[in-house]
Amino acid sequence: MEKNYIEAAIPPEFGATGAQRNNDGYLVKVNWTALSNPLKPKYYIQYIVDTVFERVKSIEFK
C-alpha cells in the first residue's frame, strides 16, 4: 500500500457499474510488482475449492 486510504467518490469511468450503491467510497493506492513466475489459479483449483468449502460448509442457508 502506497498510503493510507482516502475517502473518494466512485470514479466516473465506472459508468453505471455499482449504481445501486451510494457514491461514497475509499481510494487505496497500491504499488504493484510483476511476478517473475505468475500465479496460475487453474493449477490450484482443487485446493481453492476444498479451502472455500471447508469455510462455508458450516453456514446455514435459510
C-alpha positions in Angstrom: 0.0 0.0 0.0 1.4 3.3 -1.0 -0.5 5.4 1.5 -3.4 5.2 3.9 -6.8 5.2 2.3 -8.6 8.5 1.5 -12.4 9.0 1.1 -13.3 9.3 -2.6 -16.3 9.1 -4.9 -16.8 6.3 -7.4 -14.7 7.2 -10.5 -16.7 8.4 -13.5 -15.1 5.8 -15.7 -17.0 3.1 -13.8 -20.1 4.4 -15.5 -23.4 2.8 -14.3 -21.5 -0.1 -12.6 -22.3 -0.1 -8.9 -25.2 2.5 -9.4 -27.2 0.7 -6.7 -24.6 1.8 -4.1 -24.1 5.2 -2.8 -21.3 7.4 -4.2 -19.1 7.3 -1.0 -16.1 5.0 -1.1 -12.4 4.8 -0.4 -9.3 5.1 -2.6 -6.4 2.9 -1.7 -3.3 3.5 -3.8 -1.3 0.3 -4.3 2.2 -0.3 -5.7 2.1 -3.4 -7.9 5.0 -5.7 -8.7 5.0 -8.1 -11.6 5.8 -11.7 -10.5 8.6 -13.5 -12.3 6.5 -16.6 -12.1 2.9 -15.5 -12.4 0.4 -17.4 -10.3 -2.0 -19.6 -12.4 -5.1 -20.3 -10.3 -6.1 -23.3 -12.5 -3.1 -25.2 -11.1 -4.5 -24.7 -7.6 -8.3 -25.0 -8.3 -8.8 -28.2 -6.2 -7.0 -26.6 -3.2 -9.1 -23.4 -3.6 -12.4 -25.4 -3.9 -11.5 -27.5 -0.8 -10.5 -24.5 1.2 -13.6 -22.5 0.4 -15.8 -25.5 1.0 -14.3 -26.0 4.5 -15.0 -22.4 5.4 -18.6 -22.2 4.1 -20.0 -25.6 4.9 -20.9 -24.5 8.4 -23.0 -21.6 7.1 -26.7 -22.2 7.4 -28.7 -21.1 4.4 -32.3 -20.2 5.0 
